[in-house]
Amino acid sequence: MHKVWIQVRSSLWFVPTLLVLAGIALGLFLVQVDIWYGSDWKIHKQHPFFGAGAEGSRGMLAAIAGSVITVAGVAFSVTIVTLSLASTQYTPRIVRIFMGDRWNQFVLGSFVGIFAYCLIVMRTIRTGSEDEASFVPLIAVFFGMLLALLSIACLIFFIHHTASSIQASSILAAINQETIAAIDRVRPEENGDDEPADASAGEGIVGPWHPIVARSTGYLQSVDLRALLQFACRQKTIVRIEHAVGDFVIKDSTVAACGRPLDKDEAQELRASIVVGEFRDINQDPGFGIRQIVDIAMKALSPGVNDTSTAVSCLDYLSAILSVLVVRRAGSPYRIDDAGTVRVISPASDFEHLVAKSMDEIRLSADGNVTILLQMLRALAQVAEIAPPGRKPPLLRHARLIANSADRTVVEPYDRQRINERLACILPLLEANPGELPPIRPEQEVKPAPRST
């Protein structure tokens, strides 16, 4: 069920489908209300807004239906173009952000929902004849006019929202929000420098291990550790997850291992707690959020784009994510039962690994780019300012790598001096001595040109 929910959550059809059903239900309900109470209220005589004949009501609803379905087609086309532009300009991995945008889904759904509403109400209008009395659901027709006005507001909002959401700052803010929400789910505890209380619980655990193979190829999207713990307690065994969330899994490869052999039904129950899908999902995978931001920075630094400002914004949001991670406890890989027995072992990315994901590729693409090198040092300084002592060595290591890159690729003495000033500022925050993070040379070493023979 969790895999189905992941698919539905990132789909473009779910909310519009619900709104179409809501439009049909609303149309049927208001027509029935008019049948029950319309003649008693005599609203067509008391309120001019409700006064309309059969032909006029049918014509108005037909005009509304034709207009909104045309606008819906344009809105869907704009959405597809937006997805294409975002995929090309930033990274294909952010397409699901736009597809899962609830506001876009609501606007698109409102157009098709109003169209369905108008069709239902039009079907009930009768002109009247010798054998049949005329019937005009005045309440439903009036409500259709209100929905037409709502569709105008939705169209204006849709244009504004689409123009805003395609901007790099909006995309980065959305990724940052999703990533921090994922961190809150998988690393809720603070005091990141402390070791988990059960850090040594898994010492002495040995096999034999019986493999559980994957039934499909894809990315490990989520692991239900609570369900696995309950399963392991019932079976009086231990379950070991072989891959971290976000890893790529190949069909028929080992995705988990169990301390005793399982029959077919038991193995299927265990697999139900391990979701493998076609794409990575950020729900339990903060590293995927970092991956998306790094991809945007890499595209911005590519020679064909050369957008330094976007890369700087990426580093700003990466520093915000690392600032949350640096104070969060990594969590124990072990899940124990009430008796203190280890029942589940699951791997997870540590802080050092996530810092490397954030910095390595950008640093390798930033050779000679003084603005990016300075911004990377600034990002590390912001994280180091709040980092516990045990989390500062990885930050120091990456500051040293950035300094080495600057020493090798920055040419102008003025720019090299700026790098040294930034290194001097970050040194006390990392609680390091000058020998661990020395300044770069005032001038770049010029190698003599090879002599021609």
FENFENGI-V382214 format. One record per residue. SS is DSSP state (H for helix, E for strand, C for the rest). PHI is phi in whole degrees, -180 to 180 (999 if undefined). Layout:
<<SS | PHI> <SS | PHI>>
//
This chain:
<<C | 999> <H | -65> <H | -64> <H | -63> <H | -65> <H | -61> <H | -65> <H | -67> <H | -62> <C | -100> <C | -92> <C | -96> <C | -103> <H | -66> <H | -64> <H | -57> <H | -64> <H | -62> <H | -72> <H | -63> <H | -63> <H | -66> <H | -64> <H | -64> <H | -64> <H | -65> <H | -62> <H | -63> <H | -66> <H | -69> <H | -64> <H | -66> <H | -61> <H | -65> <H | -65> <H | -74> <H | -123> <H | -60> <H | -70> <H | -71> <H | -73> <C | 51> <H | -68> <H | -69> <H | -93> <H | -87> <C | -127> <H | -60> <H | -63> <H | -90> <C | -77> <C | -162> <C | -85> <H | -65> <H | -66> <H | -64> <H | -65> <H | -64> <H | -65> <H | -66> <H | -66> <H | -65> <H | -66> <H | -64> <H | -62> <H | -64> <H | -69> <H | -70> <H | -72> <H | -67> <H | -64> <H | -61> <H | -62> <H | -64> <H | -64> <H | -63> <H | -65> <H | -62> <H | -63> <H | -64> <H | -64> <H | -62> <H | -61> <H | -65> <H | -65> <H | -63> <H | -64> <H | -77> <H | -80> <C | -112> <C | -164> <H | -62> <H | -74> <H | -94> <H | -58> <H | -68> <H | -65> <H | -71> <H | -65> <C | -90> <C | -67> <H | -66> <H | -68> <H | -61> <H | -63> <H | -66> <H | -65> <H | -62> <H | -67> <H | -65> <H | -64> <H | -72> <H | -67> <H | -65> <H | -60> <H | -63> <H | -60> <H | -63> <H | -62> <H | -64> <H | -69> <H | -60> <H | -63> <H | -93> <C | -76> <E | -123> <C | -73> <C | 105> <C | -153> <C | -65> <C | -95> <C | -141> <C | -76> <C | -73> <E | -145> <C | -129> <C | -75> <H | -63> <H | -64> <H | -66> <H | -66> <H | -62> <H | -66> <H | -62> <H | -65> <H | -64> <H | -65> <H | -64> <H | -65> <H | -63> <H | -65> <H | -64> <H | -63> <H | -64> <H | -65> <H | -63> <H | -63> <H | -62> <H | -63> <H | -64> <H | -66> <H | -66> <H | -64> <H | -77> <H | -72> <C | -82> <C | -73> <H | -60> <H | -64> <H | -68> <H | -64> <H | -65> <H | -64> <H | -66> <H | -64> <H | -60> <H | -64> <H | -66> <H | -67> <H | -66> <H | -63> <H | -66> <H | -62> <H | -62> <H | -77> <H | -94> <C | -135> <C | -75> <C | -89> <E | -91> <C | 62> <C | -64> <C | -85> <C | -88> <C | -82> <C | -60> <C | -62> <C | -107> <C | -62> <C | -100> <C | -66> <C | -90> <C | -66> <C | 88> <C | -77> <C | -130> <C | -71> <C | -77> <C | -110> <E | -110> <E | -71> <E | -117> <E | -93> <C | -76> <C | -93> <C | -151> <C | -97> <E | 163> <E | -96> <E | -74> <E | -88> <E | -161> <E | -133> <C | -88> <H | -67> <H | -65> <H | -66> <H | -65> <H | -64> <H | -64> <H | -63> <H | -65> <H | -68> <H | -65> <H | -85> <C | 54> <C | -143> <C | -128> <E | -116> <E | -120> <E | -84> <C | -88> <C | -131> <C | -82> <C | -60> <C | 104> <C | -74> <E | -90> <E | -118> <C | -102> <C | -56> <C | 71> <C | -90> <E | -74> <E | -103> <E | -155> <E | -140> <E | -125> <C | -75> <C | -146> <C | -64> <C | -118> <C | -79> <H | -62> <H | -67> <H | -66> <H | -64> <H | -67> <H | -64> <H | -67> <H | -63> <C | -63> <C | -90> <E | -121> <E | -97> <E | -115> <E | -134> <C | -76> <C | -140> <C | -75> <C | -126> <H | -81> <H | -54> <H | -119> <C | -133> <H | -59> <H | -62> <H | -70> <H | -63> <H | -62> <H | -59> <H | -65> <H | -67> <H | -63> <H | -60> <H | -64> <H | -64> <H | -64> <H | -65> <H | -66> <H | -87> <C | -67> <C | -58> <C | -74> <C | -110> <C | 54> <C | -108> <H | -65> <H | -62> <H | -65> <H | -63> <H | -63> <H | -62> <H | -60> <H | -67> <H | -60> <H | -73> <H | -64> <H | -66> <H | -66> <H | -67> <H | -66> <H | -67> <H | -76> <H | -65> <C | -67> <C | -104> <E | -101> <C | -70> <C | -63> <C | 89> <C | -80> <C | -75> <E | -107> <E | -117> <E | -116> <C | -89> <C | -64> <C | -87> <C | 87> <C | -88> <E | -68> <E | -119> <E | -136> <E | -122> <C | -135> <C | -77> <C | -153> <C | -74> <C | -89> <H | -63> <H | -61> <H | -65> <H | -72> <H | -64> <H | -63> <H | -61> <H | -76> <H | -110> <H | -60> <H | -67> <H | -65> <H | -61> <H | -67> <H | -93> <C | -106> <C | -56> <C | 81> <C | -90> <H | -63> <H | -59> <H | -71> <H | -62> <H | -65> <H | -68> <H | -65> <H | -65> <H | -65> <H | -62> <H | -64> <H | -65> <H | -64> <H | -72> <H | -64> <H | -62> <H | -113> <C | -75> <C | -64> <H | -55> <H | -70> <H | -100> <H | -84> <H | -56> <H | -62> <H | -67> <H | -63> <H | -60> <H | -75> <H | -63> <H | -67> <H | -65> <H | -66> <H | -62> <H | -63> <H | -64> <H | -65> <H | -63> <H | -85> <H | -119> <C | -84> <C | -96> <C | -72> <H | -58> <H | -62> <H | -67> <H | -66> <H | -66> <H | -64> <H | -62> <H | -64> <H | -63> <H | -69> <H | -64> <H | -65> <H | -73> <H | -82> <H | -58> <H | -68> <H | -67> <C | -86> <C | 55> <C | -114> <C | -90> <C | -57> <C | -69> <C | -80> <C | -141> <C | -73> <C | -69> <C | -79> <C | -68> <C | -60> <C | -132> <C | -72> <C | -70> <C | -101> <C | -81> <C | -65> <C | -68> <C | -65> <C | -75> <C | -80> <C | -109>>
//
